[in-house]
């Protein structure tokens, strides 16, 4: 049976079908992905290093289990393209031209993600750099959101003044902050910084010094933007995972990823967050904030980033210096039932068994993170990988 299997990818989803003729595979894929029956699609695959549209004869040359792309042939829409749809480019020569055309004619932000056969297109390049020719089809996908990172300050004794700042790499930019504060661009670096001054109390209450506003935590949120990114050359830093907010990785090959059915997700997540030292209110807020997105698919894949990797993307500075800082940031994505049961996620599903991944060790939680006798800082946030 394996030799008759072909895997069809649409957006971030992939599903296996019996390898019949191209027309039959397309029909089954359109039905599975709930695509409009009146629209036309094609299959494309890699033949000897060349991506091409598949005919029945060419499809027979692909190895068993090969992943092929389901491509929409055209999209003449009166409105802006939606997530997962495609659009036809005409009379443009660069990635910047495409984004400008979308901004002018469709009312979209120029800071969007364009993909071509799974590759993200970077600004500053001609379309020919990616082998894109006339009437080629690109994919438009939404920006990624670093959602609701919130910062708790938990001192053992009242602190009259605590200065807190967050410095983002160029691949992120602040979209919302609370309390409101000026977003400061860092000259010649592409980075952004925001800062607050508060008093902090042992029960976790904060008071913004400039306004007298009482708070439970400090809040920031950021959208991804596409700036060329490469891991740092330092051998010491190279040992740390390179987290690019504009291109996060969460797939079956991620060594700590887990995949589990939604029915089992919430107890698993609550237990994991508890081990990561989130108190009851924080765990409740985390789960309810992300619940609408977590519940979109029958299975969910997730992983928590090591603190060191996350800190390189979002540097947190607190003065006076805390005794211990715990920063929890989760990547997650929905997984279809067919994809979860196809075998690629088998190892991740096995790791989802309680105790399969020691998240406190992965994140780097220190033993004193729950010691009320020291000055502690706790932060949590997440990102849906689309």
C-alpha positions in Angstrom: 0.0 0.0 0.0 2.9 2.4 0.8 4.0 2.4 -2.8 0.6 3.7 -3.8 0.6 6.6 -1.4 1.1 10.2 -2.4 1.0 13.1 0.1 -0.7 16.3 -1.1 0.2 19.6 0.7 -2.1 22.6 0.8 -0.8 25.6 2.9 0.6 24.2 6.1 -1.5 20.9 5.9 -0.6 17.7 4.2 -2.7 14.5 3.7 -2.0 11.1 2.1 -4.1 9.7 -0.8 -4.0 6.6 -2.9 -2.0 7.3 -6.0 -4.6 7.3 -8.7 -4.5 9.5 -11.8 -3.8 13.3 -11.3 -7.4 14.3 -11.8 -8.7 11.9 -9.1 -6.1 12.9 -6.6 -6.9 16.6 -7.1 -10.7 15.8 -6.7 -10.0 14.0 -3.4 -7.7 16.8 -2.2 -10.3 19.5 -3.0 -12.9 17.6 -1.1 -10.6 16.9 1.9 -9.5 20.5 2.2 -13.0 21.8 1.5 -12.0 23.9 -1.5 -14.5 25.4 -3.9 -15.4 22.7 -6.5 -15.7 25.3 -9.3 -12.1 26.4 -9.0 -9.2 24.8 -10.9 -6.1 23.2 -9.4 -3.0 21.4 -10.4 -0.4 19.2 -8.7 3.3 20.1 -8.8 6.3 18.1 -7.7 10.1 18.0 -7.8 11.5 16.0 -10.7 15.3 15.8 -10.8 15.6 19.1 -9.0 13.0 20.9 -11.1 9.5 21.9 -9.8 6.9 21.2 -12.4 3.3 20.5 -12.9 2.5 16.8 -12.8 0.8 14.7 -15.5 -0.2 11.1 -14.9 3.1 9.9 -16.5 5.3 12.3 -14.5 3.5 11.4 -11.2 4.4 7.8 -11.7 8.1 8.7 -11.5 7.8 10.1 -8.0 9.0 7.9 -5.1 6.5 6.4 -2.7 5.1 8.9 -0.1 6.5 11.9 -2.0 5.0 15.3 -1.0 3.4 17.2 -3.9 1.9 20.7 -3.8 -1.7 21.5 -4.6 -1.7 24.7 -6.6 -4.6 26.9 -7.5 -4.3 27.8 -11.2 -5.7 31.3 -10.9 -7.5 33.6 -8.5 -9.4 36.6 -10.0 -10.9 38.0 -6.8 -12.6 41.3 -6.2 -11.2 41.4 -2.6 -7.9 40.8 -0.9 -6.5 37.2 -1.1 -7.3 35.1 2.0 -5.0 32.8 4.0 -4.3 29.7 1.9 -5.4 31.3 -1.4 -3.2 32.3 -4.3 -3.1 35.3 -6.6 -1.8 35.9 -10.1 1.1 38.4 -10.6 1.2 40.5 -13.7 3.7 43.1 -14.9 5.9 43.1 -11.8 9.6 42.3 -11.6 10.5 42.2 -7.9 9.1 41.1 -4.5 8.8 44.8 -3.6 6.7 45.4 -6.7 4.3 42.6 -5.7 3.8 44.0 -2.2 3.3 47.5 -3.5 0.7 46.3 -6.0 -1.1 44.5 -3.2 -1.0 47.5 -1.0 -2.3 49.9 -3.7 -4.9 47.7 -5.3 -6.1 45.4 -2.5 -5.6 47.7 0.5 -3.2 45.2 2.2 -0.2 46.1 4.3 3.1 45.9 2.5 4.4 43.8 5.4 3.0 40.5 4.4 4.5 37.1 3.7 4.8 35.9 0.1 5.7 32.3 -0.6 6.7 30.4 -3.7 6.7 26.6 -3.6 7.2 26.8 0.1 10.0 29.4 0.1 9.5 32.7 1.7 10.3 35.7 -0.6 12.5 38.4 0.8 12.3 42.0 -0.1 15.1 43.5 -2.2 15.2 40.5 -4.6 14.0 40.4 -8.2 11.4 37.7 -8.9 13.9 36.0 -11.2 16.1 35.3 -8.1 13.5 32.7 -7.1 13.0 31.4 -10.6 9.6 33.2 -10.8 8.4 33.8 -14.4 5.4 35.4 -16.0 2.1 34.1 -14.8 3.7 32.3 -11.8 1.5 31.8 -8.8 2.6 33.0 -5.3 1.0 32.2 -1.9 0.0 35.0 0.5 0.0 34.1 4.1 -0.6 36.3 7.2 2.0 37.7 9.5 2.8 35.7 12.6 1.9 37.2 16.0 3.9 36.9 19.2 0.8 36.9 21.3 0.3 38.3 24.7 3.7 38.1 26.4 2.9 39.3 29.9 5.5 40.1 32.6 4.9 39.5 36.3 7.2 41.1 38.9 7.2 39.2 42.2 9.5 40.8 44.8 9.8 39.5 48.4 9.5 43.1 49.7 8.0 46.2 48.2 10.2 47.9 45.5 9.4 51.6 45.0 11.0 51.7 41.5 11.5 48.9 39.0 12.6 49.7 35.4 11.5 47.2 32.8 12.3 47.2 29.1 11.9 44.8 26.2 14.2 45.0 23.1 13.0 43.3 20.0 15.1 42.0 17.0 14.3 43.5 13.6 12.2 40.4 12.7 9.6 41.6 15.3 7.9 44.9 15.8 5.6 46.0 18.6 1.9 45.9 17.7 0.3 46.5 21.2 1.7 47.4 24.6 0.0 48.1 28.0 0.4 50.4 29.8 0.9 52.6 26.8 4.5 53.7 26.3 6.7 55.2 23.6 8.1 52.6 21.2 11.7 53.6 20.6 13.5 52.6 17.4 17.2 51.8 17.9 19.2 53.7 15.3 20.8 51.7 12.5 19.8 48.4 14.0 16.1 47.9 13.0 15.4 47.0 16.6 12.6 48.5 18.8 12.5 49.0 22.5 9.7 49.8 25.0 10.2 50.6 28.7 8.1 51.1 31.8 8.8 52.3 35.3 6.6 50.8 38.1 6.6 50.0 41.8 6.2 46.3 42.6 4.6 44.6 45.6 4.9 41.1 47.0 1.3 40.2 46.0 2.3 40.9 42.3 0.5 44.3 42.1 2.3 46.9 40.0 1.7 50.6 39.9 2.9 52.6 36.9 4.8 55.6 38.3 3.8 58.1 35.6 0.0 57.5 35.8 -0.7 55.7 39.1 -2.3 52.9 37.1 -2.6 49.6 39.0 -1.7 46.5 37.1 -1.3 42.8 37.5 1.3 42.6 34.7 3.0 44.4 31.9 1.8 43.4 28.4 3.4 43.5 24.9 2.6 41.9 21.6 4.5 41.9 18.3 4.0 41.1 14.6 6.7 39.4 12.5 8.3 41.3 9.7 10.7 39.9 7.1 14.2 41.1 7.6 17.1 38.8 6.5 18.2 36.8 9.5 21.1 34.5 10.2 22.4 32.8 13.3 25.2 34.6 15.1 28.8 33.4 14.2 29.8 33.0 17.9 30.4 29.3 18.6 29.0 29.8 22.1 25.8 31.3 20.7 25.6 28.8 17.9 24.9 26.1 20.5 21.7 28.0 21.3 18.7 27.4 19.0 18.2 30.2 16.5 14.6 31.4 16.8 13.5 33.7 14.0 10.1 35.2 14.8 9.3 35.6 11.1 10.1 32.0 10.3 9.6 29.8 13.4 10.0 26.0 13.1 7.5 23.5 14.4 7.3 20.3 12.4 7.6 16.5 13.0 11.4 16.8 13.0 11.4 19.3 15.9 13.1 17.2 18.6 10.9 18.4 21.5 7.6 18.8 19.6 4.6 17.0 20.9 1.4 16.3 19.1 -1.8 15.3 20.8 -5.6 15.3 20.2 -7.4 18.4 21.3 -9.4 16.3 23.8 -6.2 15.6 25.7 -4.6 19.0 25.1 -5.9 21.2 27.9 -5.0 18.9 30.9 -1.6 18.4 29.3 -1.1 22.1 28.8 -2.2 23.0 32.3 0.2 20.4 33.8 3.1 21.6 31.6 2.5 25.3 32.5 2.4 24.3 36.2 5.8 22.6 35.9 7.0 25.8 34.2 6.0 27.7 37.4 3.0 29.5 36.1 0.6 30.2 39.0 -3.1 29.4 38.7 -4.2 32.8 37.4 -1.4 32.8 34.8 -2.2 29.2 33.6 -5.9 30.2 33.4 -5.1 33.3 31.4 -2.7 31.5 29.1 -5.1 28.7 28.2 -8.2 30.9 27.8 -6.4 33.5 25.7 -5.2 30.9 23.2 -8.2 28.5 23.4 -9.9 29.8 20.2 -6.8 29.1 18.1 -5.9 25.9 19.9 -9.4 24.4 19.2 -9.4 24.9 15.4 -8.0 21.5 14.5 -8.5 18.0 15.9 -4.8 17.7 16.9 -2.4 20.3 18.1 1.4 20.2 17.9 3.4 22.4 20.3 6.8 23.0 21.9 8.2 25.5 24.3 11.3 27.5 23.4 14.5 27.4 25.4 14.7 30.7 27.3 18.1 31.5 25.8 16.6 31.3 22.2 13.6 33.4 23.1 15.8 36.0 24.9 17.8 36.6 21.8 14.7 37.6 19.9 13.1 39.6 22.8 15.7 40.8 25.4 14.2 41.6 28.8 15.9 44.0 31.1 14.9 44.6 34.7 16.5 47.0 37.2 17.1 46.2 40.1 18.1 42.9 38.7 15.9 40.0 39.8 17.3 36.9 41.4 15.6 34.6 38.9 13.8 35.1 35.5 11.5 32.5 33.9 10.3 33.2 30.4 7.9 30.8 28.8 7.1 31.0 25.1 5.2 28.3 23.2 5.0 27.6 19.5 1.9 25.7 18.3 -0.1 24.8 15.2 -3.2 22.8 14.3 -2.7 19.3 12.8 -5.4 17.5 10.8 -6.4 14.0 11.8 -5.1 12.6 8.5 -1.8 14.3 9.0 -1.5 13.2 12.6 -2.2 9.6 11.7 0.0 9.5 8.6 3.2 8.5 10.6 5.3 11.6 10.4 4.0 12.8 13.8 4.4 9.4 15.5 7.4 10.3 17.5 5.8 13.6 18.6 2.6 11.8 19.6 4.7 9.4 21.7 6.5 12.3 23.4 3.1 13.7 24.4 2.8 10.9 27.0 3.1 12.5 30.4 6.7 12.9 31.3 7.9 12.4 27.7 9.4 15.9 27.6 10.7 17.7 30.7 9.6 21.2 29.8 11.3 22.7 32.8 14.6 21.4 31.6 14.0 22.4 28.0 13.0 26.0 28.9 15.7 26.2 31.6 13.6 26.8 34.7 15.8 27.3 37.8 14.9 25.6 41.2 14.5 29.0 42.9 11.8 30.1 40.4 9.1 29.3 43.0 11.0 30.7 46.0 8.9 33.6 47.4 11.9 34.7 49.3 13.7 36.0 46.2 12.9 38.6 43.5 11.3 36.7 40.7 10.2 37.7 37.2 7.8 35.5 35.2 6.8 36.0 31.6 4.6 33.9 29.3 3.5 34.2 25.6 2.9 32.1 22.5 2.8 32.1 18.7 0.6 30.2 16.3 2.8 28.8 13.4 0.9 29.2 10.2 
